[in-house]
C-alpha cells in the first residue's frame, strides 16, 4: 500500500514473451525512451494510454563537448558493432566508397570484440558473419584504414577524432551512440531504421551506401562541417542529463493517479498530444493539440516528447517540452 510502480521500456522488450504476463493494471506509469516504441506498445495495450510517458535516454552533454582534433571531418566512427544487426559491413562499404575519392578517410570502430561476448559467439550465424567480415576487411586495400579499438569509458576522448558517427543498424530503439556523437559535434549518418526520423535530424538519414557517401562528401568541407557540427550539438541538448533528471523529478513528484494523464494518442499513424487536464506551461485540449510546438526549424517534423507535470487541479498532467528546450 502506498507504493508506486513505474516501468521503463526499451525496444527489446517488445520482442519478449513477458508482455502478456504483466498485470498492467498495477503499473502506475510506463516510461518509454523512443516515440516509435511507445506507439507500438500502445497499439498492443491501448488501455495503458493514460499511464504512458516519453522520457529519453540521457547523455552527459558537458562531458562530450570536447574540441575536435584536426582532420576529424575525414574520420567515421562506429561505436559498438555487435551483434550483427548493427550491420558493420555497411560501415566498411561506406568507407571503401569514400576512399575512392580521398584516401584520408578512416573508419574507427570502438567496442567489444564478438569473441568477448560468449552468448554471441555461440551462435553459428553470428560467428560466421564476423569471420566473413574480417576476411573481407583483411583482403581489402582499405584494411589499414579500419582501426578497431577496445571497449572502455573513454568515449568522450575517442569522439574528439570522429567527425561522422555512424548508425548502420537493421533496427534500433534509440541508438545512444548517435546522440553521444552529436553532442560531441560529430555529424550522424543514420540508416533508415524504423523510428530514426522521430529522434534524429531527417537530413542525416540515408537509404543506401551511395546516399551516405554523398552526404558525407557534402558536409566534410571545413566551413560546412563546422556549421553542421554546431547544429548537431544543439540538437543533442534535448537528450541532456540535466533535462532528463528534471523530467524524472517531475514524474516522481506526481501522485500518479491512473487515468488523469493522457500523454499520447495514436491516430492515423501519427503521434499527437492531448491533455485531459490543464498543464502548467503546456497546452489544454480545449485549445487544441500541442502539435505546433513540435516543429523544429529546418529539420522537418520532430516529436521531442512529453513530460509529466503536477497539475494545478491535483493529480498528474502532461506537457510537451517547452519550446526553448528544442
N, C-alpha and C positions, 0 to 999 in steps of 0.2 A: 504493500500500500504506500502511496506517495512517491513511488519511483516512476521515472520516465524512461522509456526505451526508444533510443534513436539507432537507426541502422544506416551505415554508409555503404553505398552501392557502386560497384565498378562494372565495366563491360563484361569481364569474365563470369560474373555471377549470372548473367543472362543464359550462360551455357551449362549451368549446373542443374542437377535434378532436384535441388532442395527448395526451389521457389514455391512449389505446390505444397510443401510440408510446413511452411511458415504460417503461424497464426497471426496474419497481418492485422487483425483487429486489435492485437495487443501492442502494435508498434505505433508510437506517438508521432514520429517523423522519420521519413526515409530520405537520406541525403544523397543526391546524385552529383557526379563530377563532370558530366557532359550532357548537353541538351538531348542528343540523339538517344543516349542510354535511358534517360528519363522518359522520353516519348515512347520508346519501345516497351519499357516496363508498364507504363500506364495503359498501353494498348492491351496488355495481358491482364492487368489488375486495375481497371478503371475506378474501382471503389476507393483506391488509395490516392486519388487525385487531390483530395483536400489535405493530405498529410505529406505531400512530396515537396521538396525544396532543392534548388540547384545551388551548390557551392563548389567552386572549382578546387582542384588540387592546387596547393600553394607552392610557390617558389620564392627564394630569397633574392629579390632583385638587387639589393645592395651588394651582396657578396659576388654577384655575377657581373657587376658593372665595372669591369677592368678594361684598360686600354688595349686595343687590338695591336698585334705585332705587325710590322711591315710585311707586306705580301699576303696578308690574310685573305685578300679578295681572290686569291688563286687556290685556296685550300677548302676542301669539302670535309665535313665531319659527320661521322655516323656513330652515335652514342648508344651502344648496345646493339648487338647483331644476332642474338639468339632469342627464341628459336627461329626456324626458317621462315615463319610468317613475317619476319622482319625484312625478308627478301633482299639480303645484302648483295645478291648478284646484280640487282638493278643499279646499286650504287657503283659497282665496278664498271658496269656498262656505260653509265654516265661519265665516269672518269675517262674511260677509253675513248669515247667520242670527243670529249673536251680536249684531250691531248693531241688529237688530230689538228687542232687549231693552235694550241700553245702548250709547250712541253713543261711549263711551270706548274700546271695543275697537279695537285696531290690529294690523295684520299687518306684521311686519318680515321682509324676505326678503334674505338675505345670500348672495352667491356670484357667480360669473362669469355674465355675460350669454350667452345662447345664441349670439349673433353672434361672441363671443370664442372659441368652440370650433369650429374650422374643420371638423373631421370631422362635427360635429353639424349645422352649418348647411348642409352639402352634401346632407343627406338631406331630400327634399321633405316627408315626413310630419312630421319634427321641426320644420322651419321653419314649416309650416302650423299646427301645434299652438300654437307660441308666438305667432305672429301673431294667431291667433284668441283666445288667452288675453289678450293685451294689449288687443285691441279690446273684449273683454268687460269688462275692468277699467276701461278709459278711459271706457266708456259707462255705468258704474255709479255710483250715488250714493255708493258706498264708495271711489271712486277715490282720494280724498285720505287714506284710511286704510290704504293699501298702500304701504309705504316700501321701495324697493329700495336696497340698499347694496352696495358693492363687495367683491369677494373680498379677503381680507387676513389678516394674522396677529394681528388684534386681537379674536379671538373671545372671550376671557375678558371683555374690557370690553363688547363687544356684548351678551353674555349677561346683563349686570347689569340691563338693561331688559326682559329676556324672562322672563315668568312661566310660560309654557307653550311647550314645544318640540314641534314637530310632526314626525311621520313619516307622510306620506300616500302613500308609495310603493306601487307594484304589488307589488314584491318587493325584498328586501334580503338582504345577508349578515348583517351585524350593525348597520349604520347607526350609525356612531360619533357622529354629531351628537346622537343620543338620549342616549348615555352622557355626553357632554360637557355637555349641557344639564342632566341630572340632577345631575352633580357641582357645577354652579353653583347648584343649588336650584330649577331650573325643573322643573315637573311635565310628564311626557311625555304626549302624546296620540298613540297609535300605531295606525295602521290594521292590520287583522289580516292582515298579510303572513305567509307561511309561516315559522315558526321564531321569530317575535317572542315567543311565550309562553315559550320556553326561555331567553330573555335578559333580559326586562324584566317588571315587575310586571303580572300579568294584569288587574288592575283598571284599568290605564291603556290597555287595548287596546279599540278601537272597531270596529264593523262597519258603521256608517252615519254620515252627517253629523249626523243628529239625535242619535245617541248621543254623538258627540264634543261637541256643543253642550251637552248635558245634563251631561256630566262636567265641563266647564269651568265652567259656571254653579254646579255644586255645590261646586267647590273654590276659586272665586275670592273667597269670603268670607274676610276677613283672618285670623281665627283658624284656619280650616280650611286655608287656603293655607299658612300657616307650618308647621302640623303635617305636611302632605303634603310640603312642601319639605324638611323635616328628614329625613323618611323617604327621599326621593329621594337626598339627599346620602349617606346611609348605604348605600343600595343600590349606588350607583356605586363605592363603595370596592373592590368586587370586581374592577373594571377598572383600579385604580390602578397607575401606572407602577412604583412601588416594589415592589409584589407581583409584577407580571409579570416584572420584571427578575430577581427571585429565582427564579421558575419557570424562566426560561431558564438561569440559572446552574446550577440543579439538573439540568436536562436536559443541558447541556454537560459536566457532571461525570460523567455516566453513561458506562460503557463502551459502551452501546448494542448489546449482543449481540442479534441478531434472535431473537425468539421468547420472551424472558424476560418481557416485559411484555404484558399483555392488557388495555389500558385500558378498552375498551368493547365490550360485546356487544349486538347489536341483536336484541331478542326481542319478538315481538308488537307491533311498532311503538313500543316504548319503549326508552329508554336505561337500561341497568343496568350497574353496575360489578362486575367480577370480578377477582380477583387470583390469579395462579399462584404468587407468592412473597410472603412477609410483607413489609409495607412499614412503615417507621418512622413512627409516628404515624398509621398508616392502619388498614385492616381486612384480615383474612385470609379467603380464600374458605372456609376450614373453619368460620368462624363466621358465614357469610352474606355478603350484599352490603353495600355502604356506602350503600344507598338511604336508610336512615333519616337519614343525615347531610345529605341533600339537601333537607330541609324548611326552608322559610323561614316563620317565624311570620306569619300574617296575609296571606300573599301567595300561597298555593297551592303547587303543586309547582314546584320550580326545580332545574335541573341546573347547578351552578356550575362544573363542570369537573374535570378530573383533571390532576395534575402528575406529572412523572417524578421519582422519588426514588431515590438509591442504595440498593440492598438490603443488608441485613446479611449476606446469603449471597453477595454478589457480584453483578455484573450490574446491571440497572436494573429496578426495580419501579415501581408506580404507586400514588398515594394521592389521595384526594379532598382538596379544600381543607379545612384544619382548620375546625371549626365556629366558632371565634372570628373567622374571616375572612368569615363570611356576613353 
